[in-house]
Amino acid sequence: MSVVVVTGSAGLIGSETVRSFAAQGYDVVGLDNDMRRTFFGDEASTAQNRVALERTVKAYTHHDLDVRDREGVDGLFSRYGEHVAAVVHTAAQPSHDWAARAPFVDFDVNAVGTLNVLEACRQRCPAATFIFTSTNKVYGDTPNRLPLVELDTRWEIEPGHVYQDGITEDMAVDATLHSLFGASKVAADVLVQEYGRYFGMSTACFRGGTLTGPAHAATALHGFLGYVMRCVLEGRHYEVYGYKGKQVRDAIHSADLVRAFGEVVRAPRQAAVYNIGGGRTSNASVLEAIALSEEIAGRRLEWTYVEQPRIGDHIWWIGDNGRFEADYPKWKLEYDVPAILREIHDVNRDRWQV
């Protein structure tokens, strides 16, 4: 028996990870207690994904377990022990705004929860590969200090800048405004690196931009592309916060990200850190995403502009995947933003359309 443990297993990245590793012949053990519903309400519940996984993935075993439950997490890892080949830790509180409302919960889930899973892995299956879904928010709002040029539908970095092809991992993570969410993820990110360096474990931090796909339980506070399309299909009003709606995000499909996880499990490294996202292949501003969603759905979106941007929001984020591609040259992106939005539309049209 070779086991992959996935935390947040009913979420967007977690559920994609379950299906991918089960298809490769692993037994997959998932931890998920639908905290997303607690964070964002009933429409953000991952219960539907959980039911689908349990119904369709024979190699999947679900545990209704919170990563803050230290004894429970250790007990689960103790049960599977050395059979665990990899741990993919995706469980998180993912919102800037929500973190400010409940900072203890945010830190306990993101930082302490990560420590609980890391230590259980070290004690019970130290040879396992540990993969962590970090975030580009570990860089705080440092990207907003870059020299940017305003174009018709987006902000762009000044031509010829060292980050013209995307922001690399050498960007500093201190002396910047992170938001409390960003701070809790920094703590978790550094812990994962430290378990790699100090204890010699195989660990990797993936600092993603916009992680997306059709399985996203999209809601106003989290799930940019999915929520734009949901608003178009449901006739919901959408609010654009700050920067004239020209703020740019790179976007990576969950399937592309999980294929990257597979590369790491096949050839693990110690304390690896990767910016990962759509890069120059897959990115859009808010205005561009709205226009694409309207075109795909054949419907108009009613939206208003709010002058005040969200705290810690990036004006321009396009990451550079170069470090990961150098380490794993077989991996390539398969999706861009139009393809992602079309798939989100096609998979969810019957559920969302009014």
C-alpha positions in Angstrom: 0.0 0.0 0.0 1.4 3.4 -1.0 -0.6 6.3 0.4 -1.0 10.0 -0.5 -2.5 12.2 2.3 -4.4 15.3 1.1 -5.6 18.0 3.4 -8.4 20.2 2.2 -9.3 17.2 0.0 -12.7 18.4 -1.0 -11.5 21.8 -2.1 -10.5 22.9 -5.6 -6.8 21.8 -5.5 -7.4 19.0 -3.0 -10.1 17.3 -5.0 -8.0 17.5 -8.2 -5.1 16.1 -6.2 -7.2 13.2 -5.0 -8.3 12.2 -8.5 -4.8 12.6 -10.0 -3.0 10.4 -7.5 -5.7 7.8 -7.3 -5.5 7.5 -11.1 -1.7 6.9 -10.7 -2.5 3.9 -8.4 -2.1 5.4 -5.0 -4.5 5.0 -2.1 -5.6 8.5 -1.2 -6.5 9.6 2.3 -8.3 12.9 2.6 -8.9 15.3 5.5 -11.6 17.9 5.1 -14.2 19.3 7.4 -15.8 21.8 5.0 -14.4 24.9 6.8 -14.9 26.8 3.6 -18.7 26.8 4.4 -17.9 28.3 7.8 -15.7 31.0 6.1 -17.9 32.0 3.3 -21.4 30.5 3.7 -23.5 27.7 2.2 -22.7 28.5 -1.4 -19.0 28.0 -0.8 -19.5 24.5 0.8 -17.3 21.8 -0.6 -19.7 19.0 0.4 -20.6 18.4 -3.2 -17.0 17.7 -4.1 -16.7 15.4 -1.1 -19.7 13.4 -2.1 -18.5 13.1 -5.7 -15.0 11.9 -4.6 -16.5 9.2 -2.3 -18.8 8.1 -5.0 -16.4 8.0 -7.9 -12.9 7.4 -6.5 -12.6 3.9 -5.2 -9.1 4.4 -3.8 -10.3 7.4 -1.7 -10.9 7.4 2.1 -12.3 10.5 3.7 -11.8 11.8 7.2 -13.9 14.6 8.6 -10.9 16.1 10.4 -9.7 19.7 11.2 -6.0 20.4 10.7 -6.1 22.3 14.0 -6.8 19.0 15.8 -3.2 18.1 16.7 -4.0 14.7 18.3 -6.4 13.8 15.5 -3.9 14.6 12.8 -1.2 12.7 14.6 -3.5 9.7 15.1 -4.3 9.6 11.4 -0.6 9.7 10.4 0.2 7.1 13.0 -2.4 4.8 11.4 -0.8 4.9 8.0 2.8 5.5 9.1 5.5 4.6 6.6 3.0 3.7 4.0 2.6 7.5 3.3 4.6 8.4 0.2 3.5 12.0 0.0 1.5 14.7 1.8 -0.2 17.4 -0.2 -1.3 20.2 2.2 -4.0 22.4 0.7 -6.2 23.1 3.7 -6.3 26.8 4.4 -8.2 29.9 5.3 -7.8 31.7 1.9 -9.2 35.2 2.3 -7.6 38.6 3.2 -10.9 40.0 4.4 -12.0 37.0 6.4 -8.6 36.9 8.2 -9.0 40.4 9.5 -12.4 39.4 11.1 -11.0 36.4 12.9 -7.2 36.5 13.2 -6.9 33.7 15.7 -8.8 31.3 13.5 -6.9 32.4 10.4 -3.5 31.8 12.1 -4.5 28.6 13.8 -5.7 27.1 10.5 -2.9 28.4 8.2 0.1 28.4 10.5 -0.6 26.1 13.4 -2.5 23.7 11.2 0.5 23.5 8.9 2.8 22.8 11.8 0.5 20.0 13.0 0.6 18.3 9.7 4.4 18.8 9.2 5.2 17.4 12.7 2.9 14.4 12.2 4.6 13.7 8.9 8.1 14.1 10.5 7.2 11.7 13.4 5.3 9.1 11.4 6.5 9.1 7.8 9.7 11.3 7.6 10.6 9.9 4.1 7.3 11.2 2.6 7.4 14.2 0.2 5.6 17.2 1.7 4.0 19.6 -0.7 2.5 22.9 0.5 0.2 25.2 -1.4 1.6 28.6 -0.3 0.6 31.8 -2.0 2.1 34.8 -3.8 0.7 36.9 -0.8 3.9 35.9 1.1 5.4 38.8 -0.9 2.9 41.2 0.6 2.3 44.3 -1.5 5.9 44.6 -2.6 4.8 43.9 -6.2 2.9 47.2 -6.0 6.2 49.1 -5.9 7.2 47.9 -9.3 7.2 50.5 -12.1 3.9 49.9 -13.9 2.4 51.4 -17.0 -1.4 51.9 -17.4 -2.8 50.5 -20.6 -6.4 50.5 -21.9 -7.5 47.4 -20.1 -4.7 46.5 -17.7 -1.6 47.6 -15.8 1.7 46.3 -17.2 5.2 46.3 -15.9 7.6 48.7 -17.5 9.2 47.2 -20.6 12.7 45.9 -20.0 12.3 45.5 -16.3 14.0 42.5 -14.7 10.5 41.0 -13.9 9.2 41.6 -17.4 8.8 37.8 -17.9 7.3 37.4 -14.4 8.2 37.9 -10.7 10.8 35.4 -9.4 11.4 33.9 -6.0 14.1 36.5 -5.1 11.5 39.1 -4.3 11.7 40.0 -0.6 9.0 38.9 1.8 9.7 41.4 4.6 9.1 45.2 5.1 5.7 45.0 3.3 2.0 45.0 4.0 0.9 41.3 3.9 -2.6 41.4 5.4 -3.1 38.9 8.2 -3.8 36.1 5.7 -0.5 36.8 4.0 1.3 36.8 7.4 -0.2 33.5 8.4 0.8 32.0 5.1 4.4 33.4 5.4 4.7 31.6 8.8 3.5 28.3 7.2 5.7 28.7 4.2 8.8 29.3 6.3 7.9 26.3 8.5 7.7 24.0 5.5 11.1 25.3 4.3 12.6 24.8 7.8 11.4 21.2 8.1 13.2 20.6 4.8 16.5 22.3 5.8 16.6 21.5 9.5 15.2 17.9 9.5 16.2 17.0 6.0 12.7 16.3 4.8 11.6 16.5 1.1 9.5 19.6 1.0 8.2 22.0 -1.6 6.3 25.3 -1.3 4.2 26.4 -4.3 3.6 30.1 -4.2 0.6 30.3 -6.5 -1.2 33.3 -7.9 -4.9 32.7 -8.9 -5.6 28.9 -8.5 -8.7 28.1 -10.4 -10.8 25.5 -12.2 -14.4 24.2 -12.6 -14.5 22.6 -9.2 -14.0 25.9 -7.4 -16.8 26.7 -4.9 -16.5 30.3 -6.0 -17.7 33.1 -3.8 -17.2 36.9 -3.4 -14.2 36.7 -1.0 -12.4 33.9 -2.8 -12.4 32.5 -6.3 -11.8 35.3 -8.8 -12.4 33.8 -12.2 -15.0 31.3 -11.0 -16.9 34.0 -9.2 -16.9 36.4 -12.2 -18.4 33.6 -14.4 -20.9 32.7 -11.7 -22.1 36.3 -11.5 -22.5 36.5 -15.3 -24.5 33.2 -15.3 -26.6 33.9 -12.3 -27.2 37.6 -13.0 -25.5 38.6 -9.8 -24.1 42.1 -9.3 -20.3 42.2 -9.2 -18.1 44.7 -7.5 -14.6 45.7 -8.7 -12.3 47.0 -6.0 -9.8 49.6 -6.9 -7.0 50.1 -9.5 -9.7 50.9 -12.2 -10.3 47.2 -12.6 -7.1 46.9 -14.5 -5.2 44.9 -11.8 -3.7 41.8 -13.4 -3.6 38.2 -12.1 -2.0 35.2 -13.6 -4.2 32.1 -13.4 -3.3 28.4 -13.2 -5.8 25.6 -13.7 -6.0 23.1 -10.9 -5.0 20.3 -13.3 -1.8 22.1 -14.3 -0.9 22.7 -10.7 -1.5 19.1 -9.6 0.6 17.8 -12.5 3.4 19.9 -11.0 2.8 18.2 -7.7 3.2 14.8 -9.4 6.6 15.9 -10.8 7.8 16.8 -7.3 6.6 13.4 -5.9 8.5 11.6 -8.6 11.7 13.6 -8.0 11.6 15.3 -4.6 13.9 18.0 -3.3 14.6 19.6 0.1 13.2 23.0 1.0 12.2 23.8 -2.6 10.3 27.1 -3.2 8.5 27.8 -6.5 6.4 30.6 -7.8 3.8 28.8 -9.8 1.0 30.2 -11.9 -0.2 31.1 -15.4 2.8 33.3 -16.0 2.9 35.1 -19.4 0.8 32.2 -20.8 -2.3 32.7 -18.7 -3.2 36.0 -17.2 -5.9 38.7 -17.3 -7.0 41.9 -15.7 -10.4 42.1 -13.9 -11.8 44.1 -16.9 -10.4 41.5 -19.3 -11.9 38.6 -17.3 -15.3 40.2 -17.3 -15.2 40.8 -21.0 -14.1 37.2 -21.7 -16.8 35.8 -19.4 -19.5 37.9 -21.1 -18.3 36.7 -24.5 -18.3 33.0 -23.5 -21.7 33.1 -21.7 -23.3 35.5 -24.2 -24.6 37.6 -21.3 -23.8 40.9 -19.8 -22.5 41.4 -16.3 -23.9 44.2 -14.1 -21.0 45.6 -12.0 -20.0 48.7 -10.1 -16.6 50.1 -9.2 -15.5 50.6 -5.6 -12.6 53.1 -5.4 -11.0 51.6 -2.3 -8.9 48.5 -3.1 -8.7 45.5 -0.9 -5.9 45.7 1.7 -2.8 43.9 0.4 -4.2 43.4 -3.1 -1.8 43.3 -6.0 -2.0 45.7 -8.9 0.1 43.4 -11.1 1.0 39.8 -10.5 2.5 37.7 -13.1 4.8 35.0 -11.7 7.8 33.4 -13.4 7.6 29.6 -13.5 11.3 29.4 -14.6 12.7 27.9 -11.5 10.2 25.1 -11.5 10.5 24.5 -15.2 14.3 24.3 -14.8 14.0 21.6 -12.1 11.2 19.8 -13.9 11.5 20.4 -17.7 8.8 17.9 -18.7 6.1 20.1 -17.1 4.2 22.6 -19.2 1.0 24.6 -18.8 -1.9 23.3 -20.8 -4.5 25.9 -20.0 -4.8 29.7 -20.5 -7.4 32.1 -19.2 -9.9 31.7 -22.1 -9.7 27.9 -21.8 -10.2 28.1 -18.1 -13.2 30.3 -18.3 -14.8 28.2 -21.0 -14.4 25.1 -18.9 -15.8 26.8 -15.8 -18.8 27.9 -17.9 -19.4 24.6 -19.5 -19.2 22.5 -16.3 -21.3 24.9 -14.2 -23.7 26.3 -16.7 -26.7 24.2 -15.7 -26.1 24.7 -12.0 -25.5 28.5 -12.1 -27.5 29.8 -15.1 -30.9 31.5 -14.3 
